Amino acid sequence: MSISGASPKGHRVVLFDVGQTLVRACPDIGEMFWRVSTELGYEVDRRHAVRLQPLVYEYYEAEYLKDGDFWCHQDRSVLIWLDMYALMCRETGLDDEIDRIPRLMYDRYLDARSWEVYGDVVPCLTRLKRRGCRLAAVSNWSNHLEGLLRDLGLLPYFDEVVASAAVGLRKPDPAIFKLALQRLGAAVDSAVHVGDSYEADVCGALNADIEAVLLDREGKSRRPGCPTIASLREL
């Protein structure tokens, strides 16, 4: 799909999701839990900690479907992660550390060194900026997002950063996409949104009358009739 100025609809604005689209946790939460608990002197089976990841992410998905509005509030956006890490404590018998380990893990993920930028991101953002496109990050994230992007060297590429907890809106609410365009001074027919979640990114953008592209890095999320790419190099 072309989004240069020569494209049929003349896209000049590109909105990007952040987590699993531009960056990923590195290490993931299973490995991070093992590292933190080991540093505190506990003997946790590393493979068991990694195997807990699907359970923890299932808990998140259930909470998101039940009340995703926690992403609209800073305190609640922090609490969802603390609850996920507390679940790992209970599953590994570290109930006595249910306050300390989750907080230590959360703090680790505030550090850019615990995140990895996908290899296709900088080339893609560079190419778009050279073509004159305006870019915005639109993500369900705490108000630490802008600082993280700065520390990862990505902030200079973006004209706007819209974090759900900072603006009180969250995807898939079309209002958060419209807010991003308002800040950019752009019309809906000049924009396309790219993200890894069909529900939050594709459905949310389409409900805001913005074209959407699903980024399916692992080949597991393709939907009929939905423009899908496996890498930002295909954009």
Rosetta blueprint (number, residue, H / E / L):
1 M L
2 S L
3 I L
4 S L
5 G L
6 A L
7 S L
8 P L
9 K L
10 G L
11 H L
12 R L
13 V E
14 V E
15 L E
16 F E
17 D L
18 V L
19 G E
20 Q L
21 T L
22 L L
23 V E
24 R E
25 A E
26 C L
27 P L
28 D L
29 I H
30 G H
31 E H
32 M H
33 F H
34 W H
35 R H
36 V H
37 S H
38 T H
39 E H
40 L L
41 G L
42 Y L
43 E L
44 V L
45 D L
46 R H
47 R H
48 H H
49 A H
50 V H
51 R H
52 L L
53 Q H
54 P H
55 L H
56 V H
57 Y H
58 E H
59 Y H
60 Y H
61 E H
62 A H
63 E H
64 Y H
65 L H
66 K H
67 D H
68 G H
69 D H
70 F H
71 W H
72 C H
73 H L
74 Q H
75 D H
76 R H
77 S H
78 V H
79 L H
80 I H
81 W H
82 L H
83 D H
84 M H
85 Y H
86 A H
87 L H
88 M H
89 C H
90 R H
91 E H
92 T L
93 G L
94 L L
95 D H
96 D H
97 E H
98 I L
99 D L
100 R H
101 I H
102 P H
103 R H
104 L H
105 M H
106 Y H
107 D H
108 R H
109 Y L
110 L L
111 D L
112 A H
113 R H
114 S H
115 W E
116 E E
117 V E
118 Y L
119 G L
120 D L
121 V H
122 V H
123 P H
124 C H
125 L H
126 T H
127 R H
128 L H
129 K H
130 R H
131 R L
132 G L
133 C L
134 R E
135 L E
136 A E
137 A E
138 V E
139 S E
140 N L
141 W L
142 S L
143 N L
144 H L
145 L H
146 E H
147 G H
148 L H
149 L H
150 R H
151 D H
152 L L
153 G L
154 L L
155 L H
156 P H
157 Y H
158 F L
159 D L
160 E E
161 V E
162 V E
163 A E
164 S H
165 A H
166 A H
167 V H
168 G L
169 L L
170 R L
171 K L
172 P L
173 D L
174 P H
175 A H
176 I H
177 F H
178 K H
179 L H
180 A H
181 L H
182 Q H
183 R H
184 L H
185 G L
186 A L
187 A L
188 V H
189 D H
190 S H
191 A E
192 V E
193 H E
194 V E
195 G E
196 D L
197 S L
198 Y H
199 E H
200 A H
201 D H
202 V H
203 C H
204 G H
205 A H
206 L H
207 N H
208 A L
209 D L
210 I L
211 E E
212 A E
213 V E
214 L E
215 L E
216 D L
217 R L
218 E L
219 G L
220 K L
221 S L
222 R L
223 R L
224 P L
225 G L
226 C L
227 P L
228 T E
229 I E
230 A L
231 S L
232 L H
233 R H
234 E H
235 L L
